[in-house]
Amino acid sequence: MGDYQKVIVKKYPKLPSKKTPEAKYWKSFKSPIVIKEYASVTSIFFSPVTPYDFSVTSSTRVQVYSSKTHQPKKTISRFKDIAYSGSFRQDGKLIVAGDATGLVQMFDGGSRAILRTFRGHQLPTQVTRFSNNKTNILSASDDKTVRIWDIPTGESVNIFEEHEDYVRAGLVSHDNPNLIVSGSYDQTVKLWDMRQNECVMTMNHGAPVESLLMYPGGGAVISSGGPTIKVWDMLSGGRCIHTLNNHQKTVTSMCFNGSASRLVTGSLDQQVKIYDVQDYSVVHSLKYPAPILSVGLSPDDTHLVAGMANGLLSIRQRQIKSSEKALKKKNEDYIKGGTYKYFMRGQSTGAASDDFVVESARRQRLKKYDQYMKSFQYANALDEVLKTNSNTPVIVAALLQELIHRDGLKQAITGRDDVSLEPLMRFLIRHIHHPRYTNLLVDVSEVVIDCYTRVFGQSPLIDDLLARLTTKVKLEIKLQKEIIETMATLDMLFAKSTGGAIAAK
């Protein structure tokens, strides 16, 4: 006797899922913690080094939040007016911030002591950043100037004055500290060269520029102003290569994820949108309760923080899976040649996909209903599948189809009382209208009626279920007739419109 073959569950075409892997990833940033600040949260900046704490600038203070506890670790409040743009140096040890009086101050990240004060701007300084060479600071002000400060001497070494309105965005190239990019309310984005002390490239954004980003390598710059985001190719003379108009209101803040493969934008339309930088399509959107003024994503992609105009600070955290941790650890623990680990490598390695593996004969594990089918207990198999898989109609349908092939459906249905017949009747009522199962379940219903015609009227429960089944079938027939009539009407209308168009020609 050959091996028993399990009940074959038919595989239907999969319907397109709304939950894409990208959406699942961004929805894993769960449990948003909402903190109320004293005023609008104008800037969020993550420390480039672990544990990736982040600075939050609001009102007259800069707070450093812990990425583990989500509580303020340090508060810097030594400002005489509203503070702006609190940001870390590349080593995470120093913090620089501007204020509404025009001062630029540098603080020790540990003791919060003021290490340097840079004076020169006449109006509020809303942009401050450290240069990658660790000895310079960039600042941009409402007095239309961009300055480069020398940290050891406290003096400005470059002053760029070609903007005609407030300068609200600026950054230093990661790869070449001599290149500066600034964006102004005069609707221009300018590239400055510290060595020539002048503007070497100007791009017209078409709206007051609020935020800037530069890709690693410096080949392209992203600017936001109004509801528009533009991508500029710096290697071809500042040519605009992409224009994005997915937001309804001004885009106020932008940032990259850790690998610069996703662009995160925040806007006054209360939306945070995530773009795939391959084709700049929106892969996910997040809705917030107030207009977004600042947004930040941690370098390890575990924290998404957004600051709002009403003073709310939203912190979303993603839990890293063990597989992701293992891959990261594997990359960190890369084994170098000549070490003991290198000599012992491969001892725990499993077989590759193309290796020939001698398989041992495995004992076939059968479901309970398969065990009953194997021993020809058809009634018990039907009871079992209805009891354990009533919410999985494809499995019940597969077993009913198998019973029909074995000519055992009538044997499985007959000899039942009203209690044991009830689950089958309820399954028929629930799924007989489904196009996938209609033909099969109509045949099953006919067998049930043939088997129990003589006893109908003796059980109020079965009579009620039979009446419901009849009503369900009648409603479905009525619906199909209405659909056919509607299609015929539409065909007639289309035919008339086509005939009229040909006659007009």
NULUM-16710 format. One record per residue (C-alpha): residue in one letter; x, y, z. Coordinates in nm, 3 decimals, padded with zeros to 5 digits. Example, Ala and Ser with C-alpha at 12.3 -4.5 7.8 and 13.67 -1.06 7.14 Angstrom:
[r "A"; [01.230; -00.450; 00.780]] [r "S"; [01.367; -00.106; 00.714]] 
This chain:
[r "M"; [00.000; 00.000; 00.000]] [r "G"; [00.141; 00.337; -00.102]] [r "D"; [00.185; 00.635; 00.124]] [r "Y"; [-00.125; 00.836; 00.206]] [r "Q"; [-00.144; 01.166; 00.018]] [r "K"; [-00.260; 01.463; 00.223]] [r "V"; [-00.566; 01.666; 00.132]] [r "I"; [-00.447; 01.908; -00.134]] [r "V"; [-00.540; 02.265; -00.043]] [r "K"; [-00.594; 02.461; -00.363]] [r "K"; [-00.384; 02.775; -00.395]] [r "Y"; [-00.575; 03.075; -00.529]] [r "P"; [-00.412; 03.384; -00.680]] [r "K"; [-00.301; 03.626; -00.411]] [r "L"; [-00.478; 03.958; -00.402]] [r "P"; [-00.250; 04.264; -00.394]] [r "S"; [-00.171; 04.349; -00.034]] [r "K"; [-00.193; 04.704; 00.093]] [r "K"; [00.075; 04.626; 00.350]] [r "T"; [00.400; 04.658; 00.158]] [r "P"; [00.729; 04.568; 00.331]] [r "E"; [00.812; 04.939; 00.334]] [r "A"; [00.485; 05.027; 00.509]] [r "K"; [00.538; 04.748; 00.763]] [r "Y"; [00.887; 04.882; 00.834]] [r "W"; [00.774; 05.239; 00.900]] [r "K"; [00.471; 05.123; 01.098]] [r "S"; [00.713; 04.941; 01.327]] [r "F"; [00.799; 05.285; 01.471]] [r "K"; [00.535; 05.236; 01.739]] [r "S"; [00.423; 05.380; 02.071]] [r "P"; [00.478; 05.750; 02.003]] [r "I"; [00.578; 05.935; 02.319]] [r "V"; [00.440; 06.290; 02.313]] [r "I"; [00.613; 06.555; 02.527]] [r "K"; [00.492; 06.913; 02.564]] [r "E"; [00.759; 07.179; 02.533]] [r "Y"; [00.719; 07.546; 02.631]] [r "A"; [00.715; 07.673; 02.272]] [r "S"; [00.751; 07.556; 01.911]] [r "V"; [01.015; 07.287; 01.855]] [r "T"; [01.228; 07.448; 01.583]] [r "S"; [01.519; 07.205; 01.561]] [r "I"; [01.599; 06.836; 01.621]] [r "F"; [01.954; 06.708; 01.577]] [r "F"; [02.086; 06.357; 01.653]] [r "S"; [02.434; 06.300; 01.790]] [r "P"; [02.647; 06.118; 01.529]] [r "V"; [02.788; 05.879; 01.794]] [r "T"; [02.625; 05.615; 02.010]] [r "P"; [02.395; 05.608; 02.199]] [r "Y"; [02.256; 05.864; 01.950]] [r "D"; [02.105; 06.112; 02.194]] [r "F"; [01.932; 06.407; 02.029]] [r "S"; [01.913; 06.780; 02.092]] [r "V"; [01.576; 06.958; 02.092]] [r "T"; [01.570; 07.337; 02.051]] [r "S"; [01.262; 07.515; 02.182]] [r "S"; [01.202; 07.856; 02.335]] [r "T"; [01.517; 07.979; 02.515]] [r "R"; [01.680; 07.643; 02.573]] [r "V"; [01.842; 07.342; 02.410]] [r "Q"; [01.766; 07.006; 02.572]] [r "V"; [01.958; 06.684; 02.514]] [r "Y"; [01.724; 06.385; 02.528]] [r "S"; [01.836; 06.029; 02.603]] [r "S"; [01.759; 05.781; 02.325]] [r "K"; [01.705; 05.510; 02.589]] [r "T"; [01.483; 05.681; 02.847]] [r "H"; [01.337; 05.952; 02.619]] [r "Q"; [01.385; 06.201; 02.901]] [r "P"; [01.603; 06.516; 02.905]] [r "K"; [01.958; 06.437; 03.019]] [r "K"; [02.087; 06.793; 03.000]] [r "T"; [01.930; 07.136; 02.959]] [r "I"; [02.123; 07.433; 02.820]] [r "S"; [01.930; 07.751; 02.899]] [r "R"; [02.204; 08.018; 02.891]] [r "F"; [02.035; 08.222; 02.620]] [r "K"; [01.904; 08.577; 02.650]] [r "D"; [01.645; 08.523; 02.377]] [r "I"; [01.492; 08.243; 02.167]] [r "A"; [01.747; 07.971; 02.083]] [r "Y"; [01.786; 07.815; 01.739]] [r "S"; [01.953; 07.518; 01.570]] [r "G"; [02.120; 07.330; 01.855]] [r "S"; [02.350; 07.077; 01.685]] [r "F"; [02.630; 06.834; 01.779]] [r "R"; [02.985; 06.813; 01.655]] [r "Q"; [03.087; 06.492; 01.475]] [r "D"; [03.230; 06.342; 01.795]] [r "G"; [02.919; 06.432; 01.997]] [r "K"; [03.120; 06.623; 02.258]] [r "L"; [03.033; 06.984; 02.168]] [r "I"; [02.706; 07.163; 02.093]] [r "V"; [02.660; 07.487; 01.901]] [r "A"; [02.346; 07.704; 01.891]] [r "G"; [02.238; 08.051; 01.782]] [r "D"; [01.979; 08.284; 01.930]] [r "A"; [01.750; 08.572; 01.838]] [r "T"; [02.010; 08.834; 01.942]] [r "G"; [02.255; 08.709; 01.675]] [r "L"; [02.496; 08.537; 01.915]] [r "V"; [02.647; 08.199; 01.831]] [r "Q"; [02.755; 07.997; 02.137]] [r "M"; [02.948; 07.673; 02.168]] [r "F"; [02.889; 07.450; 02.473]] [r "D"; [03.058; 07.150; 02.631]] [r "G"; [02.817; 06.858; 02.589]] [r "G"; [02.911; 06.717; 02.927]] [r "S"; [02.932; 07.017; 03.164]] [r "R"; [02.709; 07.253; 02.957]] [r "A"; [02.969; 07.526; 03.005]] [r "I"; [03.000; 07.802; 02.744]] [r "L"; [03.332; 07.744; 02.567]] [r "R"; [03.309; 08.010; 02.295]] [r "T"; [03.084; 08.303; 02.206]] [r "F"; [03.092; 08.429; 01.850]] [r "R"; [02.969; 08.785; 01.789]] [r "G"; [02.914; 08.933; 01.445]] [r "H"; [02.556; 08.875; 01.332]] [r "Q"; [02.320; 09.170; 01.378]] [r "L"; [01.990; 08.976; 01.355]] [r "P"; [01.867; 08.633; 01.471]] [r "T"; [02.097; 08.344; 01.382]] [r "Q"; [01.875; 08.049; 01.288]] [r "V"; [02.137; 07.814; 01.140]] [r "T"; [02.448; 07.678; 01.317]] [r "R"; [02.651; 07.373; 01.215]] [r "F"; [02.996; 07.227; 01.285]] [r "S"; [03.230; 07.171; 00.993]] [r "N"; [03.375; 06.825; 00.942]] [r "N"; [03.726; 06.956; 01.008]] [r "K"; [03.614; 07.017; 01.373]] [r "T"; [03.778; 07.361; 01.380]] [r "N"; [03.515; 07.567; 01.200]] [r "I"; [03.152; 07.657; 01.262]] [r "L"; [02.896; 07.764; 01.003]] [r "S"; [02.629; 08.019; 01.095]] [r "A"; [02.357; 08.185; 00.886]] [r "S"; [02.146; 08.478; 00.996]] [r "D"; [01.850; 08.698; 00.915]] [r "D"; [02.105; 08.975; 00.845]] [r "K"; [02.149; 08.803; 00.502]] [r "T"; [02.503; 08.681; 00.577]] [r "V"; [02.667; 08.342; 00.609]] [r "R"; [02.977; 08.328; 00.831]] [r "I"; [03.249; 08.070; 00.894]] [r "W"; [03.401; 08.093; 01.241]] [r "D"; [03.741; 07.970; 01.358]] [r "I"; [03.689; 07.791; 01.691]] [r "P"; [04.039; 07.845; 01.841]] [r "T"; [04.041; 08.223; 01.781]] [r "G"; [03.667; 08.295; 01.790]] [r "E"; [03.695; 08.510; 01.476]] [r "S"; [03.504; 08.484; 01.148]] [r "V"; [03.732; 08.371; 00.867]] [r "N"; [03.474; 08.400; 00.585]] [r "I"; [03.173; 08.625; 00.540]] [r "F"; [02.938; 08.560; 00.246]] [r "E"; [02.701; 08.848; 00.176]] [r "E"; [02.536; 08.787; -00.162]] [r "H"; [02.194; 08.678; -00.032]] [r "E"; [01.918; 08.937; -00.050]] [r "D"; [01.690; 08.806; 00.227]] [r "Y"; [01.691; 08.599; 00.547]] [r "V"; [01.919; 08.293; 00.534]] [r "R"; [01.732; 08.006; 00.699]] [r "A"; [01.921; 07.697; 00.576]] [r "G"; [02.286; 07.600; 00.550]] [r "L"; [02.528; 07.310; 00.566]] [r "V"; [02.893; 07.217; 00.517]] [r "S"; [02.993; 06.947; 00.269]] [r "H"; [03.089; 06.622; 00.445]] [r "D"; [03.362; 06.541; 00.196]] [r "N"; [03.505; 06.889; 00.135]] [r "P"; [03.489; 07.131; 00.432]] [r "N"; [03.569; 07.419; 00.196]] [r "L"; [03.229; 07.396; 00.028]] [r "I"; [02.927; 07.559; 00.191]] [r "V"; [02.563; 07.546; 00.074]] [r "S"; [02.307; 07.801; 00.194]] [r "G"; [01.939; 07.863; 00.124]] [r "S"; [01.760; 08.194; 00.164]] [r "Y"; [01.418; 08.354; 00.156]] [r "D"; [01.537; 08.525; -00.166]] [r "Q"; [01.446; 08.183; -00.320]] [r "T"; [01.805; 08.092; -00.408]] [r "V"; [02.040; 07.812; -00.309]] [r "K"; [02.406; 07.915; -00.326]] [r "L"; [02.727; 07.713; -00.321]] [r "W"; [03.022; 07.893; -00.162]] [r "D"; [03.391; 07.810; -00.179]] [r "M"; [03.589; 07.919; 00.129]] [r "R"; [03.911; 07.918; -00.072]] [r "Q"; [03.778; 08.179; -00.316]] [r "N"; [03.558; 08.352; -00.057]] [r "E"; [03.276; 08.385; -00.309]] [r "C"; [02.967; 08.218; -00.454]] [r "V"; [03.053; 07.965; -00.724]] [r "M"; [02.703; 07.839; -00.808]] [r "T"; [02.349; 07.974; -00.770]] [r "M"; [02.025; 07.777; -00.810]] [r "N"; [01.675; 07.926; -00.808]] [r "H"; [01.434; 07.718; -00.601]] [r "G"; [01.130; 07.933; -00.680]] [r "A"; [01.015; 07.974; -00.319]] [r "P"; [01.173; 08.079; 00.013]] [r "V"; [01.417; 07.801; 00.107]] [r "E"; [01.353; 07.640; 00.445]] [r "S"; [01.584; 07.337; 00.457]] [r "L"; [01.882; 07.181; 00.278]] [r "L"; [02.041; 06.836; 00.257]] [r "M"; [02.351; 06.713; 00.075]] [r "Y"; [02.402; 06.353; -00.034]] [r "P"; [02.710; 06.170; 00.092]] [r "G"; [02.977; 06.238; -00.169]] [r "G"; [02.843; 06.586; -00.240]] [r "G"; [02.708; 06.501; -00.585]] [r "A"; [02.358; 06.633; -00.523]] [r "V"; [02.176; 06.878; -00.294]] [r "I"; [01.810; 06.871; -00.189]] [r "S"; [01.628; 07.195; -00.112]] [r "S"; [01.279; 07.253; 00.028]] [r "G"; [01.076; 07.570; 00.000]] [r "G"; [00.702; 07.613; -00.012]] [r "P"; [00.534; 07.277; -00.080]] [r "T"; [00.811; 07.188; -00.327]] [r "I"; [01.126; 06.979; -00.289]] [r "K"; [01.396; 07.000; -00.556]] [r "V"; [01.704; 06.785; -00.618]] [r "W"; [02.004; 06.962; -00.774]] [r "D"; [02.288; 06.788; -00.958]] [r "M"; [02.601; 06.971; -00.842]] [r "L"; [02.828; 06.786; -01.086]] [r "S"; [02.644; 06.925; -01.388]] [r "G"; [02.641; 07.288; -01.279]] [r "G"; [02.339; 07.292; -01.049]] [r "R"; [02.081; 07.140; -01.284]] [r "C"; [01.743; 07.050; -01.128]] [r "I"; [01.695; 06.676; -01.182]] [r "H"; [01.383; 06.613; -00.970]] [r "T"; [01.091; 06.821; -00.844]] [r "L"; [00.859; 06.677; -00.579]] [r "N"; [00.518; 06.824; -00.495]] [r "N"; [00.367; 06.570; -00.256]] [r "H"; [00.304; 06.810; 00.034]] [r "Q"; [00.016; 07.057; 00.049]] [r "K"; [00.196; 07.322; 00.256]] [r "T"; [00.550; 07.443; 00.322]] [r "V"; [00.812; 07.172; 00.379]] [r "T"; [01.000; 07.290; 00.687]] [r "S"; [01.248; 07.012; 00.762]] [r "M"; [01.427; 06.721; 00.595]] [r "C"; [01.666; 06.442; 00.694]] [r "F"; [01.811; 06.115; 00.562]] [r "N"; [01.801; 05.771; 00.719]] [r "G"; [02.129; 05.611; 00.825]] [r "S"; [02.217; 05.482; 00.477]] [r "A"; [02.082; 05.789; 00.288]] [r "S"; [01.847; 05.556; 00.095]] [r "R"; [01.533; 05.724; 00.232]] [r "L"; [01.443; 06.093; 00.251]] [r "V"; [01.222; 06.203; 00.542]] [r "T"; [01.035; 06.534; 00.513]] [r "G"; [00.811; 06.726; 00.755]] [r "S"; [00.561; 06.992; 00.655]] [r "L"; [00.308; 07.243; 00.785]] [r "D"; [00.036; 07.015; 00.644]] [r "Q"; [00.095; 06.795; 00.954]] [r "Q"; [00.245; 06.516; 00.742]] [r "V"; [00.581; 06.341; 00.758]] [r "K"; [00.656; 06.166; 00.428]] [r "I"; [00.925; 05.912; 00.347]] [r "Y"; [01.067; 05.894; -00.007]] [r "D"; [01.272; 05.624; -00.178]] [r "V"; [01.566; 05.817; -00.325]] [r "Q"; [01.592; 05.573; -00.618]] [r "D"; [01.279; 05.711; -00.786]] [r "Y"; [01.158; 05.967; -00.526]] [r "S"; [00.827; 05.788; -00.478]] [r "V"; [00.645; 05.826; -00.145]] [r "V"; [00.673; 05.492; 00.033]] [r "H"; [00.498; 05.594; 00.356]] [r "S"; [00.326; 05.886; 00.527]] [r "L"; [00.266; 05.968; 00.893]] [r "K"; [-00.003; 06.203; 01.018]] [r "Y"; [00.062; 06.429; 01.320]] [r "P"; [-00.176; 06.647; 01.524]] [r "A"; [-00.005; 06.980; 01.444]] [r "P"; [00.217; 07.145; 01.178]] [r "I"; [00.569; 06.996; 01.167]] [r "L"; [00.862; 07.236; 01.215]] [r "S"; [01.145; 06.986; 01.258]] [r "V"; [01.207; 06.616; 01.201]] [r "G"; [01.498; 06.384; 01.280]] [r "L"; [01.587; 06.016; 01.229]] [r "S"; [01.860; 05.850; 01.434]] [r "P"; [02.172; 05.719; 01.250]] [r "D"; [02.079; 05.361; 01.351]] [r "D"; [01.720; 05.408; 01.221]] [r "T"; [01.555; 05.329; 01.554]] [r "H"; [01.410; 05.669; 01.653]] [r "L"; [01.189; 05.903; 01.451]] [r "V"; [01.139; 06.238; 01.626]] [r "A"; [00.916; 06.522; 01.510]] [r "G"; [00.875; 06.870; 01.661]] [r "M"; [00.552; 07.063; 01.611]] [r "A"; [00.441; 07.424; 01.606]] [r "N"; [00.222; 07.383; 01.915]] [r "G"; [00.519; 07.269; 02.125]] [r "L"; [00.456; 06.893; 02.102]] [r "L"; [00.754; 06.661; 02.062]] [r "S"; [00.671; 06.315; 01.923]] [r "I"; [00.921; 06.031; 01.970]] [r "R"; [00.863; 05.700; 01.787]] [r "Q"; [01.088; 05.402; 01.848]] [r "R"; [01.144; 05.086; 01.644]] [r "Q"; [01.256; 04.768; 01.815]] [r "I"; [01.545; 04.605; 01.628]] [r "K"; [01.483; 04.237; 01.546]] [r "S"; [01.731; 03.974; 01.659]] [r "S"; [01.811; 03.886; 01.295]] [r "E"; [01.896; 04.251; 01.224]] [r "K"; [02.117; 04.263; 01.533]] [r "A"; [02.291; 03.943; 01.427]] [r "L"; [02.363; 04.080; 01.079]] [r "K"; [02.498; 04.402; 01.225]] [r "K"; [02.716; 04.211; 01.469]] [r "K"; [02.842; 03.990; 01.185]] [r "N"; [02.951; 04.297; 00.990]] [r "E"; [03.119; 04.442; 01.299]] [r "D"; [03.292; 04.115; 01.386]] [r "Y"; [03.446; 04.066; 01.044]] [r "I"; [03.726; 03.814; 01.092]] [r "K"; [04.065; 03.927; 00.972]] [r "G"; [04.318; 03.683; 00.828]] [r "G"; [04.596; 03.549; 01.053]] [r "T"; [04.385; 03.536; 01.370]] [r "Y"; [04.269; 03.234; 01.569]] [r "K"; [03.907; 03.307; 01.471]] [r "Y"; [04.010; 03.306; 01.105]] [r "F"; [04.175; 02.965; 01.149]] [r "M"; [03.865; 02.820; 01.324]] [r "R"; [03.611; 02.975; 01.088]] [r "G"; [03.347; 02.763; 00.918]] [r "Q"; [03.299; 02.500; 01.189]] [r "S"; [02.938; 02.600; 01.248]] [r "T"; [02.852; 02.671; 00.884]] [r "G"; [02.547; 02.492; 00.745]] [r "A"; [02.501; 02.350; 00.399]] [r "A"; [02.467; 02.591; 00.110]] [r "S"; [02.160; 02.598; -00.113]] [r "D"; [02.339; 02.423; -00.402]] [r "D"; [02.506; 02.155; -00.186]] [r "F"; [02.389; 01.794; -00.222]] [r "V"; [02.238; 01.684; 00.108]] [r "V"; [02.135; 01.323; 00.175]] [r "E"; [01.788; 01.353; 00.323]] [r "S"; [01.670; 01.117; 00.592]] [r "A"; [01.322; 00.971; 00.555]] [r "R"; [01.094; 01.191; 00.758]] [r "R"; [00.776; 01.064; 00.908]] [r "Q"; [00.481; 01.244; 00.757]] [r "R"; [00.289; 01.446; 01.013]] [r "L"; [-00.080; 01.451; 00.935]] [r "K"; [-00.348; 01.686; 01.053]] [r "K"; [-00.629; 01.531; 01.255]] [r "Y"; [-00.872; 01.552; 00.963]] [r "D"; [-00.611; 01.386; 00.737]] [r "Q"; [-00.579; 01.103; 00.988]] [r "Y"; [-00.954; 01.048; 00.975]] [r "M"; [-00.949; 01.061; 00.594]] [r "K"; [-00.669; 00.805; 00.589]] [r "S"; [-00.881; 00.565; 00.793]] [r "F"; [-01.196; 00.644; 00.584]] [r "Q"; [-01.380; 00.809; 00.875]] [r "Y"; [-01.535; 01.074; 00.653]] [r "A"; [-01.791; 01.207; 00.901]] [r "N"; [-01.525; 01.257; 01.168]] [r "A"; [-01.295; 01.427; 00.915]] [r "L"; [-01.572; 01.673; 00.820]] [r "D"; [-01.649; 01.745; 01.187]] [r "E"; [-01.281; 01.803; 01.264]] [r "V"; [-01.216; 02.041; 00.975]] [r "L"; [-01.532; 02.243; 01.054]] [r "K"; [-01.431; 02.265; 01.418]] [r "T"; [-01.066; 02.370; 01.371]] [r "N"; [-01.072; 02.553; 01.036]] [r "S"; [-01.411; 02.722; 01.015]] [r "N"; [-01.233; 03.056; 00.963]] [r "T"; [-01.016; 02.910; 00.687]] [r "P"; [-01.269; 02.827; 00.415]] [r "V"; [-01.004; 02.720; 00.165]] [r "I"; [-00.915; 02.416; 00.381]] [r "V"; [-01.280; 02.318; 00.439]] [r "A"; [-01.346; 02.355; 00.066]] [r "A"; [-01.044; 02.134; -00.013]] [r "L"; [-01.172; 01.857; 00.216]] [r "L"; [-01.525; 01.878; 00.071]] [r "Q"; [-01.375; 01.851; -00.279]] [r "E"; [-01.173; 01.547; -00.170]] [r "L"; [-01.488; 01.384; -00.030]] [r "I"; [-01.663; 01.438; -00.365]] [r "H"; [-01.367; 01.278; -00.548]] [r "R"; [-01.384; 00.978; -00.314]] [r "D"; [-01.762; 00.961; -00.350]] [r "G"; [-01.780; 00.994; 00.029]] [r "L"; [-01.967; 01.324; 00.068]] [r "K"; [-02.306; 01.161; 00.120]] [r "Q"; [-02.154; 00.920; 00.372]] [r "A"; [-02.000; 01.213; 00.565]] [r "I"; [-02.327; 01.412; 00.576]] [r "T"; [-02.592; 01.147; 00.650]] [r "G"; [-02.684; 01.021; 00.996]] [r "R"; [-02.646; 01.354; 01.174]] [r "D"; [-02.868; 01.519; 01.432]] [r "D"; [-02.944; 01.890; 01.433]] [r "V"; [-02.645; 01.973; 01.657]] [r "S"; [-02.385; 01.799; 01.436]] [r "L"; [-02.545; 01.932; 01.116]] [r "E"; [-02.544; 02.294; 01.239]] [r "P"; [-02.168; 02.373; 01.174]] [r "L"; [-02.196; 02.259; 00.811]] [r "M"; [-02.513; 02.464; 00.755]] [r "R"; [-02.352; 02.774; 00.904]] [r "F"; [-02.045; 02.728; 00.682]] [r "L"; [-02.269; 02.704; 00.374]] [r "I"; [-02.459; 03.020; 00.473]] [r "R"; [-02.138; 03.214; 00.531]] [r "H"; [-01.952; 03.121; 00.212]] [r "I"; [-02.199; 03.009; -00.056]] [r "H"; [-02.195; 03.357; -00.215]] [r "H"; [-01.816; 03.363; -00.251]] [r "P"; [-01.717; 03.319; -00.618]] [r "R"; [-01.432; 03.082; -00.528]] [r "Y"; [-01.660; 02.833; -00.351]] [r "T"; [-02.006; 02.886; -00.506]] [r "N"; [-02.001; 02.589; -00.748]] [r "L"; [-01.870; 02.351; -00.483]] [r "L"; [-02.101; 02.464; -00.204]] [r "V"; [-02.410; 02.457; -00.428]] [r "D"; [-02.335; 02.087; -00.491]] [r "V"; [-02.287; 02.028; -00.117]] [r "S"; [-02.615; 02.209; -00.040]] [r "E"; [-02.801; 01.988; -00.288]] [r "V"; [-02.662; 01.675; -00.118]] [r "V"; [-02.769; 01.809; 00.226]] [r "I"; [-03.122; 01.878; 00.098]] [r "D"; [-03.145; 01.535; -00.066]] [r "C"; [-03.035; 01.360; 00.256]] [r "Y"; [-03.262; 01.550; 00.497]] [r "T"; [-03.574; 01.641; 00.292]] [r "R"; [-03.788; 01.390; 00.482]] [r "V"; [-03.695; 01.528; 00.826]] [r "F"; [-03.722; 01.902; 00.754]] [r "G"; [-03.974; 02.059; 00.987]] [r "Q"; [-03.876; 01.848; 01.288]] [r "S"; [-03.594; 02.075; 01.418]] [r "P"; [-03.656; 02.451; 01.459]] [r "L"; [-03.276; 02.510; 01.450]] [r "I"; [-03.221; 02.338; 01.114]] [r "D"; [-03.538; 02.491; 00.968]] [r "D"; [-03.414; 02.839; 01.062]] [r "L"; [-03.071; 02.772; 00.909]] [r "L"; [-03.229; 02.634; 00.591]] [r "A"; [-03.449; 02.944; 00.562]] [r "R"; [-03.140; 03.165; 00.601]] [r "L"; [-02.955; 02.966; 00.334]] [r "T"; [-03.252; 03.001; 00.098]] [r "T"; [-03.268; 03.377; 00.159]] [r "K"; [-02.892; 03.411; 00.100]] [r "V"; [-02.919; 03.228; -00.235]] [r "K"; [-03.220; 03.435; -00.346]] [r "L"; [-03.042; 03.762; -00.259]] [r "E"; [-02.733; 03.654; -00.453]] [r "I"; [-02.945; 03.560; -00.758]] [r "K"; [-03.121; 03.898; -00.738]] [r "L"; [-02.786; 04.077; -00.715]] [r "Q"; [-02.651; 03.892; -01.019]] [r "K"; [-02.961; 03.984; -01.221]] [r "E"; [-02.919; 04.351; -01.128]] [r "I"; [-02.553; 04.341; -01.229]] [r "I"; [-02.643; 04.189; -01.568]] [r "E"; [-02.910; 04.457; -01.624]] [r "T"; [-02.663; 04.733; -01.529]] [r "M"; [-02.400; 04.593; -01.767]] [r "A"; [-02.654; 04.577; -02.049]] [r "T"; [-02.754; 04.939; -01.988]] [r "L"; [-02.390; 05.050; -01.989]] [r "D"; [-02.324; 04.858; -02.312]] [r "M"; [-02.618; 05.034; -02.476]] [r "L"; [-02.496; 05.377; -02.361]] [r "F"; [-02.143; 05.310; -02.484]] [r "A"; [-02.278; 05.188; -02.818]] [r "K"; [-02.487; 05.504; -02.862]] [r "S"; [-02.198; 05.735; -02.768]] [r "T"; [-01.966; 05.554; -03.010]] [r "G"; [-02.225; 05.571; -03.291]] [r "G"; [-02.279; 05.944; -03.229]] [r "A"; [-01.907; 06.014; -03.241]] [r "I"; [-01.870; 05.827; -03.574]] [r "A"; [-02.168; 06.016; -03.721]] [r "A"; [-02.020; 06.349; -03.610]] [r "K"; [-01.698; 06.269; -03.795]] 
